Amino acid sequence: MINVEPPAGNFAASGGSSTHNIISESDSRLAFKVKSSNNEHYRVRPVYGFIDAKGKSSLEINRLPGPAKEDKIVIQYAEVPAEETDPQAPFKAGAQQGEVIVKMIAA
């Protein structure tokens, strides 16, 4: 299981950026994948990554100028063995175990 802090992103319609922490509550190493409902206005970095057991990873979200609206970022995750080196591999193999939705609000 993971949590995201802060749990939502608030942006000006003219654009902006925010940093969020993806926090693992799992005793296992996790891989994550970030998807957006609006790839036209949002850029996230990293798109794929690892989080150590009980660890955290930073997620940078940039919003480009555009109309005011609500979107969402979906962070999918899966347990991976310590020797896994490719964070994309578990998702290509269909190993998703859960997801967290982060609201993106541009006003």
C-alpha positions in Angstrom: 0.0 0.0 0.0 1.2 3.5 -0.7 0.1 7.0 0.3 0.7 10.3 -1.5 1.4 13.5 0.3 0.0 16.0 -0.3 -3.0 13.9 -1.6 -4.0 16.5 -4.2 -2.4 19.0 -6.5 -3.7 22.6 -6.8 -2.5 24.7 -9.7 -3.3 27.9 -11.4 -4.8 27.5 -14.9 -1.7 29.4 -16.1 0.5 26.6 -14.9 2.8 25.7 -12.1 4.5 22.8 -10.4 4.3 20.8 -7.2 6.3 18.0 -5.5 4.6 15.1 -3.9 6.0 12.2 -1.9 5.0 8.6 -2.7 5.2 6.8 0.7 5.3 3.0 0.9 3.7 1.3 3.9 4.7 -2.1 2.5 7.4 -4.4 3.9 8.4 -5.1 0.3 10.1 -3.1 -2.4 7.6 -1.6 -4.8 7.7 -0.5 -8.4 5.4 2.4 -9.5 4.0 3.8 -12.7 2.4 7.2 -13.0 -0.5 7.8 -15.4 -2.3 11.0 -16.1 -5.9 11.7 -17.3 -4.5 14.8 -19.1 -1.1 14.3 -20.8 -1.7 17.5 -22.7 -1.4 19.7 -19.6 0.6 17.6 -17.1 4.1 16.4 -17.0 5.3 14.0 -14.3 8.8 12.9 -13.3 9.6 10.1 -12.8 7.0 8.1 -14.7 8.4 4.8 -13.5 10.4 4.1 -10.3 11.1 2.1 -7.2 10.3 2.6 -3.6 12.2 0.7 -0.9 10.2 -1.1 1.8 8.8 1.6 4.1 10.6 4.2 2.0 9.5 7.2 -0.1 10.1 8.7 -3.5 9.6 12.2 -4.8 7.2 12.9 -7.7 7.4 16.2 -9.5 4.3 17.4 -11.3 4.3 20.3 -13.7 1.1 21.8 -15.2 1.3 23.7 -18.4 -1.0 26.6 -19.1 -4.5 25.5 -20.1 -8.2 25.7 -19.2 -9.2 25.5 -15.6 -10.4 21.9 -14.9 -10.0 18.9 -12.7 -7.9 16.0 -13.7 -6.2 13.1 -12.0 -2.9 11.3 -11.7 -3.0 7.6 -11.1 -0.1 5.9 -9.4 -0.1 2.2 -9.9 2.2 -0.1 -7.9 3.4 -3.7 -7.6 5.7 -5.6 -5.3 9.1 -6.4 -6.9 12.1 -8.5 -5.8 15.2 -6.7 -4.7 17.1 -7.8 -7.8 14.6 -6.1 -10.2 16.4 -3.3 -12.1 13.7 -2.3 -14.6 10.7 -0.4 -13.0 8.7 -0.9 -16.2 9.0 -4.7 -16.3 6.3 -5.6 -13.7 3.7 -3.5 -15.5 4.6 -4.9 -18.9 4.0 -8.3 -17.3 0.6 -7.2 -15.8 1.7 -7.2 -12.2 -0.2 -4.2 -10.9 -1.4 -4.7 -7.3 -3.1 -1.5 -6.5 -3.4 2.2 -7.4 -3.8 5.6 -5.7 -5.6 8.5 -7.4 -4.3 12.0 -6.8 -6.7 14.8 -7.8 -5.2 17.6 -9.9 -7.2 20.9 -9.6 -6.5 23.8 -11.9 -8.4 27.0 -11.2 
